[in-house]
Amino acid sequence: MKIERPISTAPLPENAKKVFQGEIFGIYQWEVKCYDGTTMIFEKAKRRDSAFIIPVTEDHQIILGVQEQPDKPLFTGLVGGQIDEGEDVLEAAKRELLEESGYEAKDWLLFNANQPVSKLEWAIYTFIAKGCKKVAEQKLDSAEKIELKIVDFDEFIKIVSRPDFYDLGIRMKVLEALAFPEKMIELKKLILE
């Protein structure tokens, strides 16, 4: 599967210079000539891209993660995480699914790829993993606790619509499907068939 990296609505310019590198974010700055002839420094953060997964079991159940991390309150979300440097996007998704759930999938479909924040260079890839089967125990990072929650499609829609659901991109797709019945039919077919 060839996966193109989505382009930011405000790409990092070639003349941007990295001025800081933290554990997660790099900060880039560049000079911009303003309309009145003056110049200003613009800034943008950059981080490793992420892969998230909507895992669907062989019996058409969807796996979500009820997660706890030291820096945020309990939330429900998709399994997934950062793509390691040099790692293929799909391989990262497969690794994250196995680590965070203990499941492997038979079939993979890229559901969505975007850069949701113009001032942050960060691509998010969301996959639907079909035919998921439990093959191992979870191997979680030391800063995460994830309890798996296995639900049917209707419960998935309810959970994703709640404010404690972490992934805004998926919530937007679900809200669109709730507003337009034909979109809900498409979404259900895409996830379950």
C-alpha positions in Angstrom: 0.0 0.0 0.0 1.6 3.3 -1.1 0.7 6.0 1.3 1.3 9.7 0.5 2.0 12.1 3.3 -0.7 14.8 3.5 0.5 18.3 2.9 0.0 20.9 5.6 -2.3 23.9 4.8 0.7 26.0 5.9 3.9 24.0 4.9 7.1 24.6 6.7 9.1 26.9 4.4 12.5 25.9 3.1 14.2 28.8 4.9 12.9 27.8 8.3 15.6 27.1 10.9 15.2 24.7 13.9 15.7 26.8 17.0 14.7 24.3 19.7 14.4 20.5 19.9 12.4 19.1 22.9 11.5 15.5 23.6 8.5 15.6 21.3 8.5 19.0 19.5 11.0 20.8 17.3 10.4 24.6 16.9 11.2 26.2 13.6 11.4 30.0 12.8 11.7 32.0 9.7 11.6 35.7 8.7 8.6 36.9 6.7 8.3 40.2 4.9 5.1 41.9 5.9 2.7 43.9 3.7 4.0 47.2 5.1 7.6 46.4 4.3 8.6 45.4 7.9 9.7 41.9 8.8 8.5 39.5 11.4 9.5 36.1 12.8 7.0 33.3 12.1 7.1 30.0 14.0 5.9 26.5 13.6 6.2 23.3 15.7 7.0 19.9 14.2 6.7 16.4 15.7 6.8 12.8 14.5 3.7 11.7 12.6 1.1 9.4 14.2 -0.8 6.3 13.1 -4.2 5.4 14.7 -6.3 2.4 14.2 -10.0 1.4 14.2 -9.6 -2.3 14.8 -12.5 -4.5 13.7 -12.6 -8.1 15.0 -13.6 -11.1 12.8 -17.1 -10.9 14.3 -17.4 -7.2 13.4 -16.8 -5.7 16.9 -14.7 -2.6 17.2 -11.9 -2.2 19.7 -11.4 1.1 21.5 -8.9 2.0 24.2 -9.9 3.5 27.6 -6.7 5.2 28.3 -4.9 6.9 31.2 -1.7 8.9 30.8 0.1 10.9 33.4 -0.6 14.3 31.8 -4.3 14.0 31.0 -7.6 12.7 32.4 -9.0 9.3 31.5 -10.2 9.3 27.9 -11.5 6.9 25.3 -9.8 6.8 21.9 -8.3 4.7 19.1 -5.2 2.6 19.6 -2.1 4.0 18.0 0.8 6.4 18.5 3.9 7.9 17.1 5.6 6.6 13.9 9.3 5.9 14.6 11.9 7.7 12.5 12.4 5.8 9.2 9.4 3.5 9.9 6.9 2.8 7.2 3.4 4.3 8.1 1.5 1.0 7.7 4.2 -1.0 9.6 3.9 1.6 12.4 0.1 1.1 12.5 0.6 -2.7 12.7 3.2 -2.3 15.5 1.0 0.1 17.5 -2.1 -2.2 17.1 -0.1 -5.2 18.4 1.6 -3.3 21.3 -1.5 -1.5 22.5 -4.1 -4.3 22.0 -2.3 -7.6 21.4 -4.3 -7.9 18.1 -3.2 -8.4 14.6 -5.3 -7.7 11.5 -5.8 -9.6 8.3 -6.7 -6.5 6.1 -5.7 -2.9 6.3 -7.4 0.2 4.8 -6.3 3.8 5.0 -9.3 5.6 6.3 -8.0 9.2 6.6 -4.7 11.1 6.4 -4.4 14.7 7.3 -2.5 17.5 9.0 -5.1 19.0 11.3 -3.2 22.0 12.7 -1.6 24.6 10.4 1.0 25.7 13.0 2.1 22.1 13.7 3.8 19.9 11.1 2.2 16.6 12.1 0.5 14.1 9.9 -2.1 11.7 11.4 -2.9 8.5 9.5 -6.0 6.6 10.6 -6.5 3.0 9.4 -9.3 0.5 9.6 -7.8 -2.9 10.5 -10.2 -5.7 9.6 -10.2 -9.3 10.7 -8.4 -8.6 14.0 -7.5 -11.5 16.1 -5.9 -11.6 19.6 -2.3 -13.0 19.3 -0.4 -11.6 22.3 -0.7 -9.6 25.5 -0.4 -5.8 25.5 3.1 -4.3 25.6 2.4 -0.8 26.8 4.8 2.1 27.2 5.6 3.0 30.9 3.5 6.1 30.6 0.2 4.5 29.5 -2.5 2.3 30.8 -5.0 1.0 28.2 -8.1 -1.0 29.0 -9.6 -2.4 25.8 -13.3 -1.8 25.2 -14.9 -4.0 22.6 -18.2 -2.6 21.2 -20.6 -3.0 18.3 -20.9 -0.3 15.6 -23.8 1.5 17.2 -22.0 1.8 20.5 -18.9 2.9 18.6 -20.9 5.8 17.1 -22.2 6.8 20.6 -18.7 6.7 22.2 -17.0 8.6 19.4 -19.7 11.3 19.7 -18.9 11.9 23.4 -16.7 14.8 24.6 -14.3 12.3 26.3 -13.4 10.7 23.0 -9.9 11.8 22.2 -9.7 11.7 18.4 -11.3 14.9 17.0 -10.8 13.8 13.3 -12.8 10.6 13.8 -15.4 12.4 15.8 -15.9 14.9 12.9 -16.4 12.0 10.5 -19.0 10.4 12.8 -20.8 13.7 13.4 -21.0 14.2 9.6 -22.4 10.6 9.3 -25.0 11.4 12.1 -26.1 14.5 10.1 -26.3 12.8 6.7 -27.9 9.3 6.8 -26.2 8.3 3.5 -22.8 9.1 5.1 -23.7 6.8 8.0 -24.5 3.9 5.6 -21.1 4.5 3.8 -19.2 4.6 7.2 -20.8 1.4 8.5 -20.1 -0.4 5.2 -16.5 0.9 5.2 -15.9 -0.3 8.7 -17.8 -3.5 8.8 -17.6 -5.0 5.3 
